Structure formats: C-alpha cells, structure tokens
Amino acid sequence: MAFTGIFSFDLKQAKALEKQEGQLVLANHPSLIDVVVLISIIPNADCVVKAHLFKNPFLKGVVKNTGYISNADPEGLLVDCRKSLAMGNSLIVFPEGTRTKIGKTIKFQRGAANIALRCLTQVTEQVVANENKISTVILQVKPTTLTKSEPWYKIPEHKAIFSAKLVPNSLHMPNIDKSNLSKQVREYNQMLEAFFIQSLS
C-alpha cells in the first residue's frame, strides 16, 4: 500500500513496540488493516481472532497456521492468552471487538479487561509490582477509509495517512480481589474506555 501510494504510514511513535515482550497491546480499531500494521511492528505478536474467521473459506488456513487465539471458548481463550503472555509474546487485542463506526463514540467489550485482570496478574507475579505490562496504542486513519461502514473499494479522494502512537498508560491494574473480580473487570473496562476516548480527543 505504501509502495503503490495508496497509504502513507507514520509509525515512528510506535516503534518502541519492537523491543517489548510479554505485553498486552490494546488499540482502537479504525480500519481493516490495523492488525496487519501492528504485526509489522511487533516481531513476537500474537492475536485474539474472531471464531468465525476460523470457518471462513478464504482465511481459515491463514489463521490456523499462525497459531492465533480463537475467542470461541471464553475459558479456553483465557488459558491460551495466559500461555502466550508467559512465553513472552505480545498479545494484540482490540477492546472494541470490531471496527469503530464513523461518528460513533468507541464502546469497549469486557474481553480486554478480562484478559488483563485474569491473565496478566498471574503472569507477572514474579515481576516488579509497578512494571506496566499493558501498552496502549492510538491508531488514526485520515481521511477515513477501510472502516466498518464503508466498502473496502471506496477510495478516499486524498491519500490516506495511517498513524500509530504508543501512549503512556497510567492505568495501573488494581490489586485483585478474587471474590469480586467481575466487578473489577467492569470498572477496569470503563477506565480503559475513558482513557482511549480522552487520548483520541
């Protein structure tokens, strides 16, 4: 896309991802190529993939061969995420669960917060307490293209610029209370959502 002049890519502010390991990488999801761009930056990337893609006749071979994680089984998903992070992979998750609709405020599903609180806390038991294992990435595409509400063949009048920015995340995870973990997941999800909304503004 860069070679043919369809897109320009500004990835300088996300290059630090190249050197990180065992990170939960959370990003907003403005376009169809977000995961491809992030994988191009992160050498040890792993991804959570929608279950239906494993049945898609065009993509099932690709996603199976990559060893990416299916979201078909919630319990199995957490087990696989925990293993991946423990191996030092950086796990890419889009908390929205799907691409952002133009003109709509982003809305997070609880999957990313669940992974953070149920997987990272166990993986990092022997890590320094304040070490942050979550990387937040703000993605922007201007003018918008390859969005959820536009057909992929609708090309913008001007060349689109895709930018990725690694944003310092001050949302440290709370001390885990296993007796009330569901409530903590809801609250942490709300914090993540507010953090991204503010960063995007």
DOLO-559070 format. One record per atom (N, C-alpha, C, CB): x, y, z; residue in three letters. Coordinates in steps of 0.2 Angstrom, whole numbers, padded with zeros to 4 digits, always signed. Glycine has a CB too. Layout:
XYZAla...
END
This chain:
+0004-0006+0000Met+0000+0000+0000Met+0004+0006+0000Met-0005+0000+0006Met+0010+0006+0004Ala+0014+0012+0004Ala+0018+0013-0003Ala+0019+0011+0010Ala+0020+0007-0006Phe+0023+0007-0012Phe+0019+0010-0018Phe+0026+0000-0014Phe+0013+0008-0018Thr+0008+0010-0023Thr+0005+0017-0022Thr+0003+0005-0024Thr+0007+0020-0016Gly+0005+0026-0015Gly-0003+0027-0012Gly+0005+0031-0021Gly-0006+0021-0010Ile-0012+0022-0008Ile-0013+0024-0001Ile-0016+0014-0008Ile-0007+0023+0003Phe-0007+0025+0010Phe+0000+0028+0011Phe-0008+0019+0015Phe+0000+0032+0016Ser+0006+0034+0020Ser+0006+0032+0027Ser+0008+0042+0019Ser+0012+0029+0029Phe+0012+0026+0036Phe+0016+0030+0041Phe+0014+0019+0036Phe+0014+0033+0046Asp+0018+0036+0051Asp+0018+0032+0057Asp+0015+0043+0053Asp+0023+0028+0058Leu+0024+0023+0064Leu+0029+0024+0068Leu+0025+0016+0061Leu+0032+0030+0068Lys+0038+0032+0072Lys+0037+0032+0079Lys+0041+0039+0070Lys+0031+0034+0081Gln+0029+0035+0088Gln+0027+0028+0091Gln+0023+0040+0089Gln+0027+0023+0087Ala+0025+0016+0090Ala+0031+0011+0089Ala+0019+0013+0086Ala+0037+0014+0087Lys+0042+0009+0086Lys+0045+0006+0092Lys+0048+0013+0083Lys+0043+0009+0098Ala+0046+0006+0105Ala+0043-0001+0105Ala+0044+0010+0110Ala+0037-0003+0102Leu+0034-0009+0102Leu+0039-0015+0100Leu+0027-0009+0099Leu+0043-0013+0096Glu+0048-0018+0093Glu+0052-0021+0098Glu+0053-0015+0088Glu+0053-0018+0104Lys+0058-0021+0109Lys+0054-0023+0115Lys+0063-0015+0111Lys+0048-0023+0115Gln+0044-0025+0121Gln+0042-0033+0120Gln+0038-0021+0122Gln+0042-0036+0126Glu+0040-0043+0126Glu+0034-0044+0132Glu+0046-0048+0127Glu+0030-0049+0131Gly+0025-0051+0136Gly+0020-0045+0137Gly+0029-0053+0142Gly+0019-0041+0132Gln+0014-0035+0133Gln+0007-0037+0131Gln+0017-0029+0130Gln+0002-0034+0134Leu-0004-0034+0132Leu-0005-0028+0128Leu-0010-0035+0137Leu-0006-0028+0121Val-0006-0022+0117Val-0013-0021+0115Val-0002-0023+0110Val-0016-0015+0118Leu-0023-0013+0117Leu-0023-0007+0112Leu-0026-0011+0124Leu-0027-0008+0107Ala-0028-0002+0102Ala-0035-0001+0100Ala-0023-0004+0096Ala-0036+0005+0098Asn-0043+0006+0095Asn-0043+0003+0088Asn-0044+0014+0095Asn-0048+0003+0085His-0049-0001+0078His-0052+0003+0073His-0053-0007+0080His-0049+0008+0070Pro-0052+0012+0065Pro-0053+0009+0058Pro-0049+0019+0064Pro-0049+0004+0056Ser-0048+0002+0049Ser-0047-0006+0049Ser-0043+0005+0045Ser-0048-0008+0043Leu-0047-0015+0041Leu-0040-0018+0042Leu-0050-0017+0034Leu-0035-0013+0041Ile-0028-0015+0041Ile-0024-0014+0048Ile-0025-0012+0036Ile-0028-0013+0053Asp-0025-0011+0059Asp-0020-0017+0062Asp-0030-0010+0065Asp-0023-0023+0062Val-0019-0029+0064Val-0013-0030+0060Val-0024-0035+0065Val-0014-0029+0054Val-0008-0030+0049Val-0002-0025+0051Val-0010-0030+0042Val-0004-0019+0052Val+0001-0014+0053Val+0004-0015+0060Val-0002-0007+0054Val+0000-0017+0065Leu+0003-0019+0072Leu+0008-0025+0071Leu-0002-0020+0077Leu+0006-0030+0068Ile+0010-0036+0067Ile+0017-0034+0064Ile+0006-0041+0063Ile+0016-0029+0059Ser+0023-0027+0055Ser+0028-0024+0060Ser+0021-0023+0050Ser+0025-0021+0066Ile+0029-0018+0071Ile+0032-0023+0076Ile+0026-0012+0074Ile+0027-0027+0078Ile+0029-0031+0084Ile+0031-0038+0081Ile+0022-0032+0088Ile+0038-0040+0083Pro+0040-0046+0080Pro+0038-0052+0083Pro+0048-0046+0081Pro+0036-0052+0089Asn+0033-0058+0093Asn+0026-0057+0094Asn+0037-0059+0099Asn+0022-0055+0089Ala+0015-0054+0090Ala+0010-0060+0090Ala+0012-0049+0085Ala+0005-0060+0095Asp+0000-0065+0095Asp-0006-0061+0095Asp+0001-0069+0101Asp-0012-0064+0092Cys-0018-0060+0092Cys-0024-0064+0094Cys-0019-0058+0084Cys-0029-0061+0096Val-0036-0064+0098Val-0040-0063+0091Val-0039-0061+0104Val-0042-0069+0089Val-0046-0068+0082Val-0053-0071+0083Val-0042-0073+0077Val-0058-0067+0080Lys-0065-0069+0080Lys-0065-0077+0078Lys-0069-0065+0076Lys-0070-0080+0081Ala-0070-0088+0080Ala-0073-0089+0073Ala-0075-0091+0085Ala-0077-0084+0070His-0080-0086+0063His-0074-0086+0058His-0085-0081+0062His-0069-0082+0059Leu-0063-0082+0054Leu-0060-0089+0053Leu-0058-0077+0056Leu-0061-0093+0058Phe-0058-0100+0058Phe-0062-0104+0053Phe-0057-0103+0065Phe-0068-0102+0051Lys-0073-0106+0047Lys-0073-0102+0040Lys-0079-0106+0050Lys-0070-0096+0040Asn-0070-0093+0033Asn-0066-0096+0028Asn-0068-0085+0034Asn-0069-0098+0022Pro-0065-0102+0017Pro-0059-0099+0015Pro-0070-0103+0011Pro-0059-0092+0015Phe-0053-0088+0012Phe-0048-0087+0018Phe-0055-0082+0010Phe-0050-0087+0024Leu-0045-0085+0029Leu-0043-0091+0034Leu-0048-0079+0033Leu-0047-0096+0034Lys-0046-0101+0040Lys-0039-0104+0039Lys-0051-0107+0039Lys-0037-0105+0033Gly-0030-0108+0033Gly-0025-0104+0036Gly-0028-0110+0026Gly-0025-0097+0035Val-0021-0092+0037Val-0021-0092+0045Val-0022-0085+0034Val-0027-0091+0048Val-0027-0090+0055Val-0025-0096+0059Val-0034-0088+0057Val-0027-0102+0056Lys-0025-0109+0059Lys-0017-0109+0059Lys-0028-0115+0056Lys-0014-0108+0053Asn-0007-0109+0053Asn-0003-0104+0057Asn-0005-0108+0046Asn-0006-0098+0058Thr-0002-0093+0063Thr-0002-0095+0070Thr-0005-0086+0062Thr-0007-0099+0072Gly-0007-0101+0079Gly-0011-0096+0083Gly-0001-0103+0082Gly-0014-0091+0080Tyr-0018-0086+0084Tyr-0023-0089+0088Tyr-0020-0080+0079Tyr-0026-0085+0093Ile-0030-0087+0098Ile-0037-0086+0096Ile-0029-0084+0105Ile-0042-0091+0096Ser-0049-0090+0094Ser-0052-0088+0101Ser-0052-0097+0092Ser-0058-0084+0099Asn-0062-0081+0105Asn-0068-0086+0106Asn-0064-0074+0104Asn-0068-0092+0103Ala-0074-0096+0103Ala-0076-0098+0110Ala-0073-0102+0099Ala-0071-0100+0114Asp-0072-0103+0121Asp-0069-0098+0126Asp-0070-0110+0122Asp-0073-0094+0130Pro-0071-0089+0135Pro-0065-0092+0139Pro-0076-0086+0139Pro-0066-0098+0142Glu-0062-0101+0147Glu-0055-0103+0143Glu-0065-0107+0150Glu-0056-0106+0137Gly-0050-0108+0133Gly-0046-0102+0131Gly-0052-0112+0127Gly-0050-0096+0129Leu-0047-0090+0127Leu-0042-0088+0133Leu-0052-0085+0126Leu-0044-0088+0139Leu-0040-0085+0145Leu-0034-0090+0146Leu-0044-0085+0151Leu-0035-0096+0145Val-0029-0101+0146Val-0024-0099+0140Val-0032-0108+0145Val-0026-0099+0134Asp-0022-0098+0129Asp-0018-0091+0129Asp-0025-0098+0122Asp-0022-0086+0131Cys-0019-0079+0132Cys-0013-0079+0138Cys-0024-0074+0134Cys-0015-0083+0143Arg-0010-0083+0149Arg-0004-0087+0146Arg-0013-0087+0154Arg-0005-0092+0142Lys+0001-0096+0140Lys+0005-0091+0135Lys-0001-0102+0136Lys+0002-0088+0131Ser+0005-0084+0126Ser+0009-0078+0129Ser+0000-0080+0121Ser+0006-0075+0134Leu+0010-0069+0138Leu+0016-0072+0142Leu+0005-0066+0142Leu+0015-0078+0145Ala+0020-0081+0149Ala+0026-0083+0144Ala+0018-0087+0152Ala+0025-0084+0138Met+0030-0086+0133Met+0034-0080+0130Met+0027-0090+0127Met+0032-0074+0132Gly+0035-0068+0130Gly+0032-0065+0124Gly+0042-0069+0129Gly+0026-0068+0122Asn+0023-0064+0116Asn+0019-0058+0118Asn+0018-0069+0113Asn+0019-0054+0113Ser+0015-0048+0114Ser+0008-0049+0111Ser+0018-0041+0112Ser+0003-0048+0115Leu-0004-0050+0113Leu-0008-0044+0111Leu-0008-0054+0119Leu-0010-0044+0104Ile-0014-0038+0102Ile-0021-0040+0103Ile-0012-0037+0094Ile-0025-0035+0106Val-0032-0035+0107Val-0035-0029+0105Val-0033-0037+0114Val-0041-0029+0102Phe-0045-0023+0100Phe-0051-0023+0105Phe-0047-0022+0093Phe-0051-0019+0111Pro-0056-0019+0116Pro-0063-0018+0113Pro-0054-0015+0121Pro-0063-0014+0107Glu-0070-0013+0104Glu-0073-0020+0102Glu-0069-0008+0099Glu-0069-0024+0100Gly-0071-0031+0097Gly-0073-0030+0090Gly-0078-0033+0101Gly-0073-0025+0087Thr-0075-0024+0080Thr-0072-0017+0078Thr-0082-0025+0078Thr-0072-0015+0071Arg-0070-0008+0069Arg-0075-0003+0072Arg-0069-0008+0062Arg-0072+0003+0073Thr-0076+0009+0075Thr-0080+0011+0069Thr-0071+0014+0078Thr-0087+0013+0071Lys-0091+0016+0066Lys-0090+0023+0066Lys-0098+0014+0068Lys-0089+0026+0060Ile-0088+0033+0059Ile-0093+0037+0063Ile-0088+0035+0052Ile-0091+0042+0067Gly-0095+0047+0070Gly-0098+0044+0077Gly-0101+0049+0066Gly-0096+0038+0078Lys-0099+0035+0085Lys-0093+0035+0090Lys-0101+0028+0083Lys-0095+0036+0096Thr-0090+0035+0102Thr-0088+0028+0103Thr-0093+0038+0108Thr-0082+0027+0104Ile-0080+0020+0104Ile-0083+0017+0111Ile-0072+0019+0105Ile-0084+0010+0110Lys-0088+0007+0116Lys-0084+0000+0116Lys-0095+0005+0114Lys-0081-0001+0122Phe-0077-0007+0124Phe-0081-0013+0126Phe-0071-0005+0129Phe-0079-0019+0123Gln-0082-0025+0126Gln-0077-0027+0132Gln-0082-0031+0121Gln-0079-0031+0136Arg-0075-0033+0143Arg-0069-0038+0142Arg-0080-0035+0148Arg-0068-0040+0135Gly-0063-0045+0134Gly-0056-0043+0136Gly-0063-0047+0127Gly-0054-0037+0134Ala-0048-0035+0136Ala-0046-0034+0143Ala-0046-0028+0132Ala-0051-0031+0147Ala-0051-0030+0154Ala-0050-0037+0157Ala-0057-0026+0157Ala-0054-0042+0155Asn-0054-0049+0157Asn-0047-0052+0157Asn-0059-0053+0154Asn-0044-0051+0151Ile-0038-0054+0149Ile-0032-0050+0154Ile-0036-0053+0142Ile-0033-0044+0155Ala-0028-0040+0159Ala-0029-0042+0166Ala-0030-0033+0159Ala-0034-0043+0169Leu-0035-0044+0176Leu-0035-0052+0178Leu-0042-0042+0179Leu-0037-0056+0173Arg-0037-0063+0174Arg-0030-0067+0172Arg-0043-0066+0171Arg-0027-0063+0167Cys-0021-0067+0164Cys-0014-0063+0166Cys-0021-0067+0157Cys-0014-0056+0165Leu-0008-0053+0167Leu-0006-0053+0174Leu-0008-0046+0165Leu-0011-0053+0179Thr-0009-0053+0186Thr-0005-0060+0188Thr-0015-0052+0190Thr-0007-0065+0184Gln-0004-0071+0186Gln+0003-0072+0183Gln-0009-0077+0184Gln+0003-0069+0176Val+0009-0070+0173Val+0015-0065+0176Val+0009-0067+0166Val+0013-0060+0179Thr+0018-0055+0182Thr+0019-0056+0190Thr+0016-0048+0180Thr+0017-0061+0192Glu+0018-0062+0200Glu+0025-0061+0202Glu+0015-0069+0202Glu+0030-0063+0198Gln+0037-0063+0200Gln+0040-0057+0197Gln+0040-0069+0198Gln+0036-0052+0194Val+0039-0046+0191Val+0038-0040+0196Val+0035-0045+0184Val+0042-0035+0195Val+0042-0030+0199Val+0035-0027+0199Val+0047-0024+0197Val+0032-0025+0205Ala+0025-0024+0205Ala+0023-0018+0201Ala+0023-0022+0213Ala+0027-0013+0200Asn+0025-0007+0196Asn+0026-0007+0189Asn+0028+0000+0199Asn+0029-0013+0187Glu+0031-0014+0180Glu+0024-0014+0176Glu+0035-0020+0178Glu+0023-0010+0171Asn+0017-0010+0167Asn+0017-0015+0161Asn+0015-0003+0165Asn+0013-0019+0161Lys+0013-0024+0156Lys+0008-0023+0150Lys+0012-0031+0158Lys+0005-0017+0151Ile+0000-0015+0146Ile+0002-0009+0141Ile-0007-0013+0149Ile+0002-0010+0135Ser+0004-0005+0130Ser-0002-0002+0127Ser+0009-0007+0125Ser-0004+0004+0127Thr-0010+0007+0123Thr-0007+0010+0117Thr-0014+0011+0128Thr-0011+0009+0112Val-0009+0012+0105Val-0015+0015+0102Val-0006+0006+0100Val-0014+0021+0100Ile-0019+0025+0097Ile-0018+0025+0089Ile-0019+0033+0099Ile-0023+0022+0086Leu-0022+0022+0078Leu-0027+0027+0075Leu-0024+0015+0076Leu-0025+0030+0070Gln-0029+0035+0066Gln-0028+0035+0059Gln-0027+0042+0069Gln-0033+0035+0055Val-0033+0035+0048Val-0037+0041+0045Val-0036+0028+0045Val-0033+0045+0042Lys-0036+0052+0039Lys-0034+0053+0032Lys-0033+0058+0043Lys-0039+0054+0028Pro-0046+0053+0029Pro-0048+0046+0030Pro-0050+0056+0023Pro-0054+0045+0033Thr-0056+0038+0035Thr-0057+0034+0028Thr-0062+0038+0039Thr-0055+0027+0029Thr-0055+0023+0024Thr-0055+0016+0027Thr-0050+0024+0018Thr-0058+0011+0024Leu-0057+0004+0026Leu-0061+0003+0033Leu-0050+0001+0026Leu-0066+0007+0034Thr-0070+0007+0040Thr-0075+0002+0040Thr-0072+0014+0042Thr-0079+0001+0045Lys-0084-0004+0046Lys-0090-0002+0042Lys-0086-0004+0053Lys-0091+0005+0041Ser-0097+0007+0037Ser-0096+0009+0030Ser-0100+0013+0041Ser-0090+0008+0028Glu-0088+0010+0021Glu-0086+0003+0017Glu-0083+0015+0020Glu-0088+0003+0011Pro-0085-0003+0007Pro-0077-0002+0006Pro-0089-0004+0000Pro-0074-0008+0006Trp-0066-0008+0005Trp-0064-0005-0001Trp-0064-0015+0006Trp-0068-0005-0006Tyr-0066-0002-0013Tyr-0067+0005-0013Tyr-0070-0006-0018Tyr-0070+0008-0008Lys-0072+0016-0009Lys-0065+0019-0007Lys-0078+0018-0004Lys-0062+0022-0011Ile-0055+0025-0010Ile-0056+0033-0009Ile-0051+0024-0017Ile-0053+0035-0004Pro-0054+0042-0002Pro-0051+0047-0008Pro-0050+0044+0004Pro-0053+0053-0008Glu-0051+0057-0013Glu-0043+0059-0013Glu-0055+0064-0013Glu-0041+0059-0006His-0034+0061-0005His-0030+0055-0002His-0033+0067+0000His-0024+0054-0003Lys-0020+0048+0000Lys-0021+0048+0008Lys-0013+0049-0001Lys-0023+0042+0010Ala-0024+0041+0017Ala-0018+0041+0021Ala-0029+0035+0019Ala-0018+0044+0027Ile-0012+0043+0032Ile-0014+0039+0038Ile-0009+0050+0034Ile-0010+0034+0039Phe-0011+0029+0044Phe-0006+0031+0049Phe-0011+0022+0042Phe-0008+0033+0056Ser-0003+0034+0061Ser-0004+0030+0067Ser-0003+0041+0063Ser+0001+0028+0070Ala+0001+0024+0076Ala+0005+0027+0082Ala+0003+0016+0075Ala+0002+0028+0087Lys+0006+0031+0093Lys+0005+0027+0099Lys+0003+0039+0094Lys+0011+0026+0102Leu+0011+0022+0109Leu+0010+0027+0114Leu+0018+0018+0109Leu+0005+0027+0118Val+0003+0032+0123Val+0005+0029+0130Val-0005+0033+0122Val+0008+0033+0134Pro+0010+0031+0141Pro+0003+0029+0144Pro+0014+0036+0145Pro+0003+0024+0147Asn-0004+0021+0151Asn-0003+0022+0158Asn-0006+0014+0148Asn-0006+0026+0161Ser-0006+0027+0169Ser-0011+0023+0172Ser-0007+0034+0171Ser-0015+0019+0169Leu-0020+0015+0172Leu-0017+0008+0174Leu-0025+0013+0166Leu-0014+0009+0180His-0011+0003+0183His-0017-0002+0185His-0006+0005+0189His-0016-0008+0185Met-0021-0013+0187Met-0022-0013+0194Met-0019-0020+0185Met-0028-0014+0197Pro-0029-0014+0204Pro-0027-0020+0207Pro-0037-0013+0205Pro-0026-0020+0214Asn-0025-0026+0217Asn-0031-0031+0216Asn-0023-0025+0225Asn-0030-0037+0215Ile-0035-0042+0213Ile-0039-0044+0219Ile-0032-0047+0209Ile-0045-0043+0219Asp-0050-0046+0224Asp-0054-0052+0220Asp-0054-0041+0227Asp-0052-0058+0221Lys-0055-0064+0218Lys-0062-0065+0220Lys-0051-0070+0219Lys-0064-0062+0225Ser-0071-0063+0227Ser-0076-0058+0224Ser-0072-0062+0235Ser-0073-0053+0221Asn-0077-0048+0217Asn-0073-0046+0210Asn-0077-0042+0222Asn-0071-0051+0207Leu-0067-0050+0201Leu-0071-0047+0195Leu-0063-0056+0199Leu-0077-0050+0195Ser-0082-0047+0189Ser-0083-0040+0190Ser-0089-0051+0190Ser-0084-0037+0196Lys-0085-0030+0197Lys-0079-0026+0195Lys-0087-0028+0204Lys-0073-0029+0197Gln-0067-0026+0195Gln-0065-0025+0187Gln-0061-0029+0198Gln-0067-0031+0184Val-0067-0031+0177Val-0071-0026+0174Val-0069-0038+0174Val-0077-0025+0176Arg-0082-0020+0173Arg-0079-0013+0174Arg-0089-0020+0177Arg-0076-0011+0180Glu-0074-0005+0182Glu-0067-0003+0178Glu-0072-0004+0190Glu-0063-0009+0177Tyr-0057-0008+0173Tyr-0058-0006+0166Tyr-0052-0014+0174Tyr-0063-0010+0164Asn-0066-0009+0157Asn-0068-0002+0155Asn-0071-0014+0155Asn-0072+0001+0160Gln-0074+0008+0160Gln-0068+0013+0160Gln-0079+0010+0166Gln-0063+0011+0164Met-0057+0015+0164Met-0053+0015+0158Met-0052+0013+0170Met-0052+0009+0155Leu-0049+0009+0148Leu-0053+0013+0143Leu-0048+0001+0146Leu-0059+0012+0143Glu-0063+0015+0138Glu-0062+0023+0138Glu-0071+0013+0139Glu-0063+0025+0144Ala-0062+0033+0146Ala-0055+0035+0144Ala-0064+0034+0153Ala-0050+0031+0145Phe-0043+0033+0143Phe-0042+0033+0136Phe-0039+0027+0146Phe-0045+0029+0132Phe-0045+0029+0125Phe-0049+0035+0122Phe-0047+0022+0122Phe-0055+0036+0124Ile-0059+0042+0122Ile-0055+0048+0123Ile-0066+0042+0126Ile-0052+0049+0129Gln-0048+0055+0130Gln-0042+0056+0126Gln-0046+0055+0138Gln-0038+0050+0125Ser-0032+0050+0121Ser-0034+0052+0113Ser-0029+0043+0121Ser-0040+0049+0111Leu-0042+0050+0104Leu-0044+0058+0103Leu-0047+0046+0102Leu-0047+0061+0108Ser-0049+0068+0108Ser-0043+0073+0108Ser-0054+0069+0113Ser
END
